[in-house]
Amino acid sequence: MKRNEELIKLANTQEWDFIVIGGGASGLGSALDATSRGFKTLLIESHDFAKATSSRSTKLVHGGVRYLAQGDIGLVKEALKERGLLAQNAAHVVKNQSFIIPNYTWWGGIYYKIGLSIYDFLAGKLSLGRTQYISKSKTVSKLPTIEQKNLMSGVVYQDGQFDDARLAINLAQTIIEKGGSAINYLKVINLIKSDANKIIGVVAEDQFTQKRYEIHAKVVINATGIFTNDILNMNNPKHGKFVVPSQGIHLVLDKSFLKSDDAIMIPKTSDGRVLFVVPWHDRALVGTTDTLLENESFEPRALEEEINFVLNTARQYLSKKPTREDVKSVFAGLRPLAAPKDGSKSTKEVSRSHKVVTSDTGLISIIGGKWTTYRKMAEDTINKAMEIHNLGMTTSKTEKLSIHGNVKAEQVDRSSHLYVYGSDIPSIKMLQNSNPIYSEKIHPDQPFTVAEIVWAVRNEMAETIEDVLARRVRMLFLDARAAIDSAHKVSLIIAEERGLSAEWASQQEKEFIELAKGYLLIPYSPKNNQP
């Protein structure tokens, strides 16, 4: 997966069947679906793959226990089926995760046991395991850091967990392997229309060289998530708002706050939301919130009231009480929700299901949805595009399509941080052994090695420090201070790999550190943070 090779392909192609705008879950899914059906497909992303929403999830592949409580059986059933397929198609990044609901009332255990047994039933043969009621003592032995005062019982259920940005990179790799094309840092600045006012392509600008490309296609798909309105505006300035952004934040804590392989699920917090404490890459991930915002952004920031809500709720349920000083990283993501018709402000009422919207000009937009159902969203999008544009009717091939990196679940060694690379692990180990420098760690307290940076630059289209430290290895999300301390070293390695100047490396370092400071709750002070 090399950017310069993809740009050559772009220059040498007269017309594509599909152009997909947006390199998040729905865009990558749509491009892979179209490619695997035999269409000549190009995906373009204005920043890096999964830069926005798709790298900032709660890392769950789930049917949605909350939607079950709301009675949305159809959405739950669809998501549970997709959860099962994803666990088969990308077993290296998706794993079975057990969750425990701690109950502080006598009836809680019975209520959740019944509800989650329905969840298991809806999953059918793709169920990950049966829900169990467990005693207080068993709950404490499984969750040593749970608040024990007034604890009555626990309910254990199974769901899925994954690494979102890694899956995104794997999808981009799969698109290219199947004959499609995917390019990051190529921004759509205009739509090309025919005399009949039909969209026949896009004008895109390379964000590094400012070179512009006129790219023609039979179909253009708008899969830009929270930025859907921007492309719709290019299509028709009077279109109105189709998408509203809702913010969810996550705090990352040391694993001492969750000394368990089980996750905690708090089904009802003070404001009626669900809160998760999930083990993720040897840390405890706590979230999330649901705050309707006015404007979308590529770097959303956690609001003070959201941080306090997550910390206060976590303190109620954990015996070791987290403070701001304990937060290793804080990140915010914006969900693209289909705008409510009545203009109401409550995001709990806004559907999490997806919609495919067609414009008179032939533009196809995919709106809403979530990572778990990305494959089904893509299938629906391409089906609709084929129908509207009279492209015949080939069926989707992605239900059983193995994604780059996929290995059998029993072959995944989760004791090594390299497990997320799946079938690429031997190549990365060979790289580590080929040069003593490559086997060195990027940071003394983190497992990631220099070989992983080199691999990301050579094979995963990583162009910047942020691409490497936020999405190829997840250091920015796991420990923002360590990421800041590693920026200098990473900038020099990328510059050397790509033949770039010391000035480039220095500018990159400065930009990344500025960005990474936004992931800290306690201001960064270099003196105390030297590795």
C-alpha positions in Angstrom: 0.0 0.0 0.0 2.1 2.9 -1.3 0.7 6.3 -2.0 2.9 7.2 -5.0 1.9 4.0 -6.7 -1.8 4.7 -6.1 -1.4 8.3 -7.6 0.2 6.7 -10.7 -2.9 4.4 -11.0 -5.1 7.5 -10.7 -3.2 9.4 -13.4 -3.5 6.5 -15.8 -7.2 5.8 -15.4 -9.6 7.6 -17.7 -12.8 6.8 -15.9 -13.7 4.9 -12.7 -17.0 3.0 -12.1 -17.1 4.3 -8.5 -15.4 7.1 -6.7 -16.0 6.8 -2.9 -15.3 10.0 -0.9 -14.3 9.3 2.7 -11.8 6.9 4.2 -13.7 5.9 7.4 -15.7 2.8 8.1 -18.6 3.4 5.6 -16.3 4.6 2.8 -13.8 1.8 3.2 -16.6 -0.7 3.4 -18.4 0.7 0.3 -15.1 0.8 -1.7 -14.3 -2.8 -0.8 -17.9 -3.9 -1.6 -17.7 -2.3 -5.0 -14.2 -3.5 -5.8 -15.1 -7.1 -4.8 -18.1 -7.0 -7.2 -15.7 -6.3 -10.0 -16.1 -2.5 -10.3 -13.2 -0.2 -11.0 -13.2 1.7 -7.7 -11.3 4.6 -6.2 -11.5 5.7 -2.6 -10.2 9.2 -1.7 -9.8 10.6 1.8 -8.9 14.3 2.6 -6.8 13.4 5.7 -5.6 9.9 6.8 -7.8 6.8 6.8 -10.0 6.7 9.9 -8.7 10.2 11.0 -12.1 11.3 12.3 -14.9 9.2 13.9 -13.6 5.8 12.8 -10.5 5.8 15.0 -12.3 7.2 18.1 -14.9 4.6 18.9 -15.4 2.6 22.2 -13.7 -0.3 20.4 -16.7 -2.5 20.6 -18.2 -4.8 18.0 -21.6 -5.2 19.4 -25.3 -5.7 18.8 -26.1 -2.7 21.0 -27.5 -3.7 24.4 -28.9 -0.2 24.7 -30.9 -0.5 21.4 -32.4 -3.8 22.8 -33.6 -1.8 25.9 -35.2 0.7 23.4 -37.0 -2.2 21.6 -35.1 -1.8 18.3 -35.0 -5.5 17.7 -34.3 -5.2 14.0 -31.1 -3.1 14.5 -29.9 -5.4 17.2 -30.4 -8.5 15.1 -28.6 -7.0 12.1 -25.7 -5.9 14.3 -25.4 -9.2 16.0 -25.2 -11.0 12.6 -22.5 -8.5 11.5 -20.6 -8.9 14.7 -20.3 -12.7 14.0 -19.2 -12.1 10.4 -16.6 -9.6 11.4 -15.2 -12.0 14.0 -14.7 -14.5 11.2 -13.4 -12.1 8.6 -10.9 -10.2 10.8 -10.1 -12.5 13.7 -6.8 -10.8 14.3 -8.3 -7.5 15.3 -11.7 -8.7 16.7 -12.0 -10.8 19.8 -14.7 -12.2 22.1 -14.9 -9.9 25.2 -16.9 -10.8 28.3 -18.7 -7.9 30.1 -20.0 -7.9 33.6 -22.9 -5.8 34.8 -22.5 -5.2 38.5 -25.9 -5.0 40.3 -26.6 -2.9 43.3 -30.3 -3.8 43.7 -31.7 -7.3 44.3 -33.8 -7.2 41.1 -31.1 -5.9 38.8 -29.5 -9.4 38.3 -32.8 -11.0 37.3 -33.8 -8.1 35.0 -30.4 -8.0 33.1 -30.2 -11.8 32.9 -33.6 -12.0 31.2 -32.8 -9.1 28.8 -29.4 -10.4 27.8 -30.7 -13.9 27.3 -32.9 -12.4 24.6 -29.7 -10.7 23.2 -28.0 -14.2 23.0 -31.1 -15.7 21.4 -31.2 -13.0 18.7 -27.5 -13.7 17.8 -28.6 -17.3 16.9 -25.7 -19.5 15.8 -23.4 -16.4 15.8 -23.7 -16.1 19.6 -20.4 -15.6 21.4 -21.6 -17.5 24.6 -24.4 -17.6 27.1 -25.3 -15.0 29.6 -24.8 -16.0 33.2 -26.0 -14.7 36.6 -23.1 -14.7 39.2 -23.0 -14.1 42.9 -21.5 -11.1 44.7 -18.3 -13.0 45.6 -17.9 -14.3 42.1 -18.3 -10.8 40.7 -15.6 -9.5 43.1 -13.2 -12.3 42.2 -13.7 -11.5 38.5 -13.6 -7.7 39.0 -11.2 -7.0 41.9 -11.5 -3.3 41.5 -15.3 -3.1 41.5 -16.9 -1.0 44.3 -18.2 -3.6 46.7 -20.5 -1.4 48.9 -24.1 -2.6 48.4 -23.0 -4.9 45.5 -25.6 -7.7 45.2 -24.6 -9.8 42.1 -23.3 -9.7 38.6 -24.5 -10.6 35.1 -21.9 -11.8 32.6 -22.5 -11.5 28.8 -20.4 -11.8 25.7 -19.8 -9.2 23.0 -17.0 -8.3 20.7 -14.0 -5.9 20.9 -11.6 -4.6 18.3 -9.0 -2.0 17.2 -10.9 0.4 15.0 -8.0 2.2 13.2 -6.2 -1.1 12.6 -9.3 -2.5 10.9 -9.6 0.6 8.8 -6.0 0.2 7.5 -6.6 -3.5 6.8 -9.7 -2.6 4.8 -7.7 -0.1 2.7 -5.0 -2.8 2.1 -7.8 -5.3 1.1 -9.3 -2.8 -1.4 -5.9 -2.4 -3.1 -5.2 -6.2 -3.1 -8.5 -6.8 -4.8 -7.7 -4.4 -7.6 -9.2 -1.2 -6.3 -7.4 2.0 -5.3 -7.3 4.0 -2.0 -5.5 7.3 -1.5 -5.2 9.4 1.7 -4.6 13.2 1.8 -6.5 13.8 -1.4 -9.3 16.2 -0.8 -12.5 16.7 -2.9 -12.9 20.4 -3.6 -15.6 20.2 -6.2 -18.0 18.0 -8.0 -18.0 17.7 -11.8 -21.4 17.8 -13.4 -22.6 17.1 -17.0 -24.8 19.4 -19.0 -27.8 17.4 -17.8 -26.8 18.3 -14.2 -25.6 14.8 -13.3 -22.5 14.2 -11.3 -19.8 12.6 -13.5 -16.7 13.0 -11.2 -14.8 15.1 -8.7 -12.0 17.7 -8.6 -9.5 16.6 -5.9 -6.4 18.3 -4.5 -3.3 16.5 -3.2 -2.8 18.0 0.3 1.0 17.7 0.1 1.7 19.0 -3.4 -1.5 21.0 -4.0 -1.7 19.3 -7.4 -5.3 19.1 -8.7 -6.9 16.1 -10.4 -10.1 16.0 -12.5 -11.4 12.4 -11.8 -14.3 11.0 -13.8 -16.6 8.2 -12.7 -20.0 6.7 -13.4 -21.0 6.9 -9.7 -19.9 9.2 -6.8 -20.5 8.0 -3.3 -20.5 10.5 -0.4 -19.3 8.5 2.7 -17.9 11.4 4.6 -19.7 10.8 8.0 -19.9 13.9 10.0 -18.8 15.9 7.0 -21.7 14.6 4.8 -23.3 18.1 4.7 -20.1 19.6 3.1 -20.4 17.3 0.0 -24.1 17.7 -0.2 -23.5 21.5 -0.2 -21.2 21.2 -3.2 -24.0 19.2 -4.9 -26.8 21.6 -3.9 -26.3 24.6 -1.6 -30.0 24.5 -0.5 -30.0 20.8 0.6 -30.6 21.4 4.4 -28.9 19.5 7.2 -28.9 15.7 6.9 -26.4 14.9 9.6 -25.9 16.2 13.1 -22.7 15.5 15.1 -22.9 13.9 18.5 -19.8 13.7 20.6 -18.6 10.8 22.6 -15.4 11.0 24.7 -13.2 8.3 26.3 -10.6 8.5 29.1 -7.7 6.0 29.1 -6.5 4.8 32.5 -3.7 2.6 33.7 -4.7 -1.1 33.9 -4.5 -1.0 37.7 -8.0 0.5 37.6 -9.4 -2.7 36.0 -7.3 -5.6 37.1 -9.3 -8.0 34.9 -9.7 -9.4 31.4 -13.5 -8.8 31.8 -15.0 -5.4 31.0 -17.5 -3.5 33.1 -20.8 -2.3 31.7 -22.8 0.2 33.7 -26.3 0.1 32.2 -27.8 3.2 33.7 -25.8 6.2 34.7 -27.0 9.5 36.3 -28.2 10.7 32.9 -29.5 7.5 31.5 -26.5 6.6 29.4 -24.4 3.4 29.3 -20.8 3.6 30.6 -18.1 1.0 29.7 -14.8 0.2 31.4 -13.0 -2.0 28.8 -9.5 -3.6 28.8 -7.8 -2.3 25.6 -4.1 -2.8 24.7 -3.1 -3.2 28.4 -5.1 -0.1 29.5 -8.6 0.6 30.8 -10.8 2.5 28.4 -13.7 4.4 30.0 -16.6 6.0 28.1 -18.7 7.3 26.6 -20.8 10.4 26.4 -23.5 11.5 24.0 -23.4 15.3 23.5 -25.1 17.0 20.5 -22.8 19.6 19.0 -23.3 22.5 16.6 -20.2 22.0 14.4 -18.1 19.1 13.2 -14.3 19.0 13.5 -11.4 16.7 12.6 -10.0 17.2 16.1 -12.9 17.5 18.5 -12.1 18.2 22.1 -13.7 16.7 25.2 -15.8 19.2 27.1 -15.2 19.8 30.8 -18.7 18.5 31.8 -18.1 15.3 29.8 -14.7 14.7 31.5 -16.3 15.2 34.9 -19.3 13.0 34.1 -17.0 10.1 33.0 -14.7 10.5 36.0 -17.5 10.8 38.5 -19.4 7.8 37.2 -16.2 5.7 37.1 -15.5 6.7 40.7 -19.0 5.4 41.8 -18.2 1.9 40.4 -14.4 1.5 40.9 -12.8 0.9 44.3 -9.7 2.8 43.0 -11.0 6.2 42.3 -9.6 7.8 39.1 -8.6 11.5 39.1 -7.5 13.8 36.3 -3.9 13.0 37.1 -4.6 9.3 36.3 -5.8 9.9 32.8 -3.2 8.8 30.2 -5.1 10.1 27.2 -8.5 11.7 26.5 -10.0 11.5 23.0 -13.3 12.7 21.6 -15.1 11.4 18.5 -18.2 12.6 16.7 -20.9 10.2 15.6 -22.7 11.2 12.4 -26.4 10.9 13.3 -29.1 11.2 10.8 -30.7 14.6 11.7 -34.0 14.3 13.6 -36.9 15.6 11.5 -38.4 17.6 14.4 -35.1 19.4 15.1 -35.1 17.9 18.7 -31.9 18.0 20.7 -32.0 14.5 22.3 -29.4 12.2 20.7 -30.8 9.2 22.6 -33.9 9.4 20.3 -31.8 9.8 17.0 -31.6 6.5 15.2 -28.3 4.7 15.1 -29.4 2.8 12.0 -28.1 3.9 8.6 -29.8 5.5 5.6 -28.8 5.6 1.9 -29.9 8.9 0.4 -29.9 9.6 -3.4 -29.8 13.1 -4.9 -31.3 14.1 -8.3 -27.8 14.6 -9.6 -27.0 10.9 -9.0 -24.9 11.5 -5.9 -25.4 8.6 -3.4 -24.8 9.5 0.3 -24.6 6.9 3.2 -25.6 8.4 6.5 -25.5 7.2 10.1 -24.6 3.6 11.2 -21.7 2.3 13.3 -18.5 0.3 12.9 -20.2 -3.1 13.7 -22.6 -2.7 10.7 -20.2 -1.1 8.3 -20.3 -4.1 5.9 -24.1 -4.2 5.7 -24.1 -0.4 5.2 -21.7 -0.7 2.3 -23.7 -3.5 0.7 -26.9 -1.4 0.9 -25.1 1.6 -0.5 -23.6 -0.2 -3.5 -27.0 -2.0 -4.2 -28.7 1.4 -4.3 -26.0 2.9 -6.5 -26.3 0.0 -9.0 -30.1 0.4 -9.1 -30.1 4.2 -9.6 -27.3 4.1 -12.2 -28.5 1.0 -14.0 -25.3 -1.0 -13.4 -27.0 -4.4 -13.5 -27.3 -6.4 -10.3 -24.2 -8.4 -9.1 -24.6 -9.5 -5.5 -22.3 -8.4 -2.7 -19.3 -10.7 -2.0 -18.2 -9.4 1.4 -20.1 -11.7 3.8 -17.3 -14.2 3.7 -14.5 -12.0 2.4 -11.4 -12.4 4.5 -9.8 -9.0 5.4 -6.1 -8.3 5.1 -4.3 -9.7 8.2 -7.0 -12.3 9.0 -5.8 -15.5 10.6 -7.7 -18.2 12.5 -8.8 -17.0 15.9 -6.9 -19.8 17.7 -3.6 -18.6 16.0 -3.8 -15.1 17.5 -1.3 -14.6 20.3 -2.7 -11.7 22.3 0.2 -11.8 24.8 2.2 -9.9 22.1 1.2 -6.4 21.2 1.9 -7.3 17.5 -1.3 -9.5 17.4 -3.2 -6.8 15.5 -0.9 -7.3 12.5 -2.2 -10.9 12.1 -0.7 -12.5 9.0 1.8 -9.6 8.6 3.5 -10.5 11.9 6.3 -12.7 10.3 7.2 -9.9 7.9 7.4 -7.4 10.8 9.6 -9.8 12.9 11.9 -10.2 9.8 12.2 -6.5 9.6 13.0 -6.2 13.3 15.8 -8.8 12.8 17.2 -7.3 9.7 18.7 -4.3 11.5 19.5 -3.8 15.2 18.0 -0.3 15.2 14.7 -1.7 14.0 14.3 -3.9 17.1 14.7 -0.9 19.4 11.6 0.5 21.2 10.2 3.8 20.2 9.7 4.7 23.9 11.1 2.7 26.9 7.7 2.3 28.6 5.9 1.2 25.4 6.1 -2.0 23.5 6.2 -0.5 20.0 9.4 -0.9 17.9 11.2 1.1 15.2 10.3 -1.7 12.8 6.6 -0.8 13.1 7.2 2.8 12.1 9.3 1.6 9.1 6.6 -0.9 8.2 3.8 1.7 8.5 5.6 4.1 6.2 6.6 1.4 3.6 3.4 -0.7 3.6 0.5 1.2 5.3 0.6 4.6 3.7 1.6 6.4 6.9 2.6 9.9 5.8 3.0 11.9 9.1 3.9 11.3 12.8 0.3 11.5 13.7 -0.6 8.7 11.2 2.0 6.5 12.9 1.4 7.3 16.5 -2.4 7.8 16.5 -3.6 5.1 14.0 -0.8 2.6 12.9 0.3 2.1 16.5 -2.1 3.6 19.0 0.3 5.3 21.3 -1.4 8.8 21.2 -4.6 7.2 22.4 -3.0 5.0 25.0 -0.5 7.4 26.5 -0.3 10.9 25.1 2.8 11.9 27.1 4.7 8.9 25.8 3.6 9.9 22.3 4.9 13.5 22.7 8.2 12.1 24.0 8.5 9.8 21.0 7.7 12.5 18.4 11.3 13.5 17.7 12.5 9.9 17.1 9.5 9.1 14.9 10.0 12.2 12.8 13.6 11.3 12.0 12.7 7.8 11.1 9.9 8.9 8.7 12.2 11.6 7.2 14.9 9.0 6.6 12.5 6.5 5.1 11.0 9.0 2.7 14.1 11.1 1.9 12.7 14.2 3.5 14.6 17.1 5.1 15.5 17.9 8.7 13.3 21.0 8.4 10.4 18.7 7.4 11.0 16.5 10.5 11.3 19.5 12.8 8.0 21.1 11.5 6.3 17.7 11.8 7.4 17.3 15.4 6.2 20.7 16.3 2.8 20.2 14.7 2.3 16.7 16.3 3.2 17.9 19.8 0.7 20.8 19.5 -2.0 18.3 18.5 -1.0 15.7 21.2 -1.3 18.3 24.0 -5.0 18.2 23.3 -5.1 14.6 24.5 -3.8 15.5 28.0 -5.8 16.7 31.0 -2.7 17.8 32.9 -0.5 20.2 30.9 2.7 18.7 29.4 6.0 19.6 31.0 9.0 18.3 29.2 11.2 18.2 32.3 9.1 15.5 34.0 8.5 13.5 30.9 11.9 12.7 29.4 12.1 9.0 28.5 
